[in-house]
Amino acid sequence: MSTERKVAIITGASQGIGAALVKAYRDRNYRVVATARSLEPSSDADVLMVPGDIADRKTAERAVSEGVARFGRIDTLVNNAGIFIAKSFTQYTEADFAAMLAVNVAGFFHITQLAVAEMEKQGSGHVVQITTSLVDHAIAGVPSVLASLTKGGLNAATKSLAIEYAKRGIRVNPVAPGTIKTPMHPVETYAQLGALHPVGHIGEISDIVEAILYLESAAFVTGEILHVDGGQSAGH
């Protein structure tokens, strides 16, 4: 078994940005470990499907250990899995709070800790988080306290990780999207959501994929929050 080809772990890989990332990394000849709660079987021998809840450390353990067992290494982790619940702050339930912490924070912690431990062994690696521009630019009418709490935490943690591992060959960056055309947003909301962005429309999945692929090859970039948000974070 050759271990020369690079290997990427993609979380939340069943649809939307995650599924597009699996294809994009395969197009770059990466082997891919894809994880999500439910996954369609793949006939591609270079894609390892690991179904499970990312909030459960056992899922992270399987994704990393099975990836190393099959492909020999871990080079990239894209923490794409996440949930967004838009409610007025006083309307959030304990279940909402627990769910967002579990997926957005615990999910990040478990798999990132395990993947970085593997990257350390080879002295190189890259970790990307998908966060949100709402962290930097809250919008009236888009209640997002729990998104800001959890994804804002990932932005801060990214900078800390980037500095901690800078001399060990591991880069860490977040991509902070605006609203993107994914299954999360019904088509009938596109125009209204587009008006929240200075460019006048929402983004495409390809915009986020291309940003992540840029970071993949940007050897001198670490700890950088890359906003892909149609100008949303810059102002209105």
HELIX and SHEET records of a PDB file:
HELIX    1   1 GLY A   16  ASP A   27  1                                  12    
HELIX    2   2 ARG A   57  PHE A   71  1                                  15    
HELIX    3   3 PHE A   89  GLN A   91  5                                   3    
HELIX    4   4 GLU A   94  MET A  100  1                                   7    
HELIX    5   5 LEU A  101  ALA A  106  3                                   6    
HELIX    6   6 GLY A  107  GLN A  122  1                                  16    
HELIX    7   7 SER A  133  VAL A  135  5                                   3    
HELIX    8   8 VAL A  145  GLU A  164  1                                  20    
HELIX    9   9 ALA A  166  ARG A  168  5                                   3    
HELIX   10  10 VAL A  187  THR A  189  5                                   3    
HELIX   11  11 TYR A  190  GLY A  194  1                                   5    
HELIX   12  12 ILE A  205  SER A  217  1                                  13    
SHEET    1   A 7 VAL A  47  PRO A  51  0                                        
SHEET    2   A 7 ARG A  31  ALA A  36  1                                        
SHEET    3   A 7 VAL A   7  THR A  11  1                                        
SHEET    4   A 7 THR A  76  ASN A  79  1                                        
SHEET    5   A 7 GLY A 125  ILE A 130  1                                        
SHEET    6   A 7 ILE A 170  PRO A 177  1                                        
SHEET    7   A 7 LEU A 226  VAL A 228  1                                        
END                                                                             
